[in-house]
Amino acid sequence: MKTVALTAHFDGEKVQLDEPCQLERNARLMVVVLPPDDERQAWSRLSAAQLAKAYGDDEPEYTAADLRP
């Protein structure tokens, strides 16, 4: 079976896939628990603010001609 990424949620008793998928018996799985959406959004806002500070409007525009061979 090829590697696929699926979304899922925990309903309080078991993990439920959000979309149908046929899994082979004893298929190896990796489960990643994500932070709540509000925490993820806070990190995204912080990241965007830091990038805006690092790459402000006064940053020069570079072109391919500025690259060294």
C-alpha positions as CSV (number, residue, x, y, z in Angstrom):
1,M,0.0,0.0,0.0
2,K,1.3,3.5,-0.8
3,T,1.7,6.1,1.9
4,V,-1.3,8.4,2.2
5,A,-2.2,11.2,4.7
6,L,-5.7,11.1,6.1
7,T,-7.5,13.5,8.4
8,A,-9.3,12.1,11.4
9,H,-10.7,13.0,14.8
10,F,-11.1,11.5,18.2
11,D,-14.8,11.1,19.2
12,G,-14.1,10.5,22.9
13,E,-13.8,6.8,22.4
14,K,-11.9,6.0,19.3
15,V,-10.2,7.6,16.3
16,Q,-12.5,8.2,13.4
17,L,-11.2,8.7,9.8
18,D,-12.8,11.8,8.2
19,E,-12.9,10.1,4.8
20,P,-13.4,6.5,3.8
21,C,-10.2,4.5,3.2
22,Q,-9.6,0.8,2.8
23,L,-6.8,-0.3,5.1
24,E,-5.1,-3.6,5.0
25,R,-5.2,-5.8,8.1
26,N,-2.4,-4.8,10.5
27,A,-1.5,-1.8,8.3
28,R,1.2,0.3,10.0
29,L,-0.1,3.8,11.0
30,M,1.4,7.0,12.3
31,V,-0.8,9.2,14.5
32,V,0.0,12.9,15.0
33,V,-2.0,14.8,17.5
34,L,-2.5,18.4,16.4
35,P,-2.9,21.3,18.8
36,P,-6.4,22.9,19.0
37,D,-7.2,25.3,16.1
38,D,-7.0,28.4,18.3
39,E,-3.5,27.5,19.4
40,R,-2.4,26.8,15.8
41,Q,-3.9,30.1,14.7
42,A,-2.0,32.0,17.4
43,W,1.3,30.4,16.2
44,S,0.4,31.3,12.6
45,R,-0.2,34.9,13.5
46,L,3.1,35.1,15.5
47,S,4.9,33.5,12.5
48,A,3.4,35.9,10.1
49,A,4.2,38.9,12.3
50,Q,7.9,37.8,12.6
51,L,8.1,37.3,8.8
52,A,6.6,40.7,8.2
53,K,9.3,42.2,10.5
54,A,12.1,40.3,8.7
55,Y,10.9,41.1,5.2
56,G,9.6,44.7,5.5
57,D,8.6,47.1,2.7
58,D,12.1,48.6,2.7
59,E,13.7,45.3,1.8
60,P,15.4,45.5,-1.6
61,E,13.9,43.5,-4.5
62,Y,16.4,40.8,-5.8
63,T,16.3,39.4,-9.3
64,A,17.9,36.4,-11.0
65,A,20.6,38.8,-12.2
66,D,21.7,39.3,-8.6
67,L,22.5,35.6,-8.2
68,R,26.1,34.3,-8.5
69,P,26.8,31.5,-10.9
